[in-house]
Amino acid sequence: MFQPLPLSGSSVAEVAWVRFYAPWCGYCKKLEPIWNEVGLELKISGSPVRVGKMDATAYSGMSSEFGVRGYPTIKLLKGDLAYNYKGPRTKDDIIEFANRVAGPAVRSLPSKEMFEHMLKRHNVLFVYVGGESPLKEKYNDVASELIVYTHFFSALEQSLTLPELPAVVVFKDGGYFTYDVAEVFRAINLPLRHVSELAPPPSDSASSSPHALSAPPPPTTTSIHLALPLCKLGPVGSWGAVWRLQEYEDASLSSWVNRERFQGYLQIDGFTLYELGETGKLVAIAVIDEKDPTEESDRLKTLMQRVAKEHREHFSRDFQFGHMDGNDYINSLIMGEVAVPSVIILNTSNEQYFLPSEAVGTMEQLVHFIKSVLNGSAQAYGGDGFIQRIKRIAFDAKSTITSVFRSSPLLGCFLFGLPLGVISLMCYGICTAESDYGSDDTDALKRLTDEEDEDEEEEQEREQSAELEGPEEDELEGEEGAEKDPAEKKTD
């Protein structure tokens, strides 16, 4: 069942769920039994998804073609598209992702009963309501792009009753919120008076207008009603403006879906915080201890939930609200210590964070703190500058060494003690060698000096000997002459 899949080029004829692995990778070995269960369950359920694995070291060319940079890498290959899986590596999460992405990007809701069933199953779902229209085409394109994150459905007018159709709505947090293109006009600086005959001027609220499910919302202007008559406007509504609106509208729907794909308030962990970084929102977090809850923790959590719900129209575009259990992950992010319980706002795009100047005790204080971050008056800490990067390298090295020694002291001693010992021996050898060379030079110089001194002493001794031998020879010659005179005389 888990043989390498016969992939050809960058496309596959059917849906394939592929795990790229390396034989020596520990994480790959840990995922192996979970991957086997995924394949077995999908096969039993009759899923069209083929599950397989590929040794990235043996098929390096194919792995490079699919952009494999680490192990394990999980990709769902569907036609010419390759979807990366970055979610939790549990059986249920992997199967849910496969079933969602393998099917059509937009699923039909043929009846109200089916809609209610899906509403119970999913915390967040997007629905296009209406018939064929340019808005539906854009919705389908956005769904194909963002299907890896959330669920997309479509329904006819008979299934759901809305005041204006067609429309794109997101259902979450016990209500629904409508995509409103009126913000497009503010973004491209078109005077709203040019659409005053088509719809009432938009309010200063955010682009998503909340409505209760039990009561019909007031009439709102949807993108199709504003975009189609635009070609009949005056000089400001020229064809150039129409093109700008069309271009922005496509991006606006995609960014709106990306911002709204989370619940207004949720429990945040490391993986969720990583995903929230892709929305471009600031993340307001109540740091609490759920294992040992206190009255202060419950109060901060309740305040954060109230702000997320009651001030949605002011903050939902720029902030995501939630709480996090414990401060370990936050401390590693900011390279510091955050008290528990406390409030912190993170900017995941540039690694900045904000702390309240005083303890947050009331709803008004929390709202004031959030507004100060929004208008730029709050003190920002951290960042991604050069100095912060150096600090991050030092902090990560320190954290790694500390964690290794805490988990396994013997392993830590071996990993770090052995290299240090080798380096110490090398340094000792270098220093000793230099000392030996210095001693040899000193000895040689000393020997040379001694030899010179000996030569000088010998020279002096020879001179003294010569001086002493001179008079003795003269006397000897004199004596010889004196002794020779009588003989010479006798001979003569």
Buried (B, 14 or more C-beta within 10 A) or exposed (E): EEEEBEBEEEEBEEBBBBBBBBEEBEEBEEBBEBBBEBBEBBEEEEBEBBBBBBBBBEBEEBBEEBEBEEBBBBBBBBEEBBBEBBBEBEBEBBBEBBBBBBBEBBBEBEEEEBBEEBBEEBBBBBBBBBEEBBBBEBBBBBBBBBBBBBBBBBBBEEBBEBEBBBBBBBBBBEBBBBBBBBBBBEBEEBEEEBBEEBBEEBEEBBBBBBBEEEEEBEEBBBBBBBBEEBEEBEEEBEEEBBEBBBEBBBEBBBBBBBBBBBBBBBEBBEEBBEBBBEBBBBBBBBBBBEEEEEEBBEBBBEBBBBBBBEBBBBBBBBBBBBBBBBBEBBBEBBBBEBEBBBBBBBBBEEBBBBBBEEEBEEBEBBBBBBBBBBEEEBEBBBBEEEEBEEEBEEBEEEEEEEEBBEEEEEEBEEBEEEEEEEEEEEEEEEEEEEEEEEEEEEEEEEEEEEEEEEEEEEEEEEEEEEEEEEEEEEEEEEEEEEEEEEEEEEEE
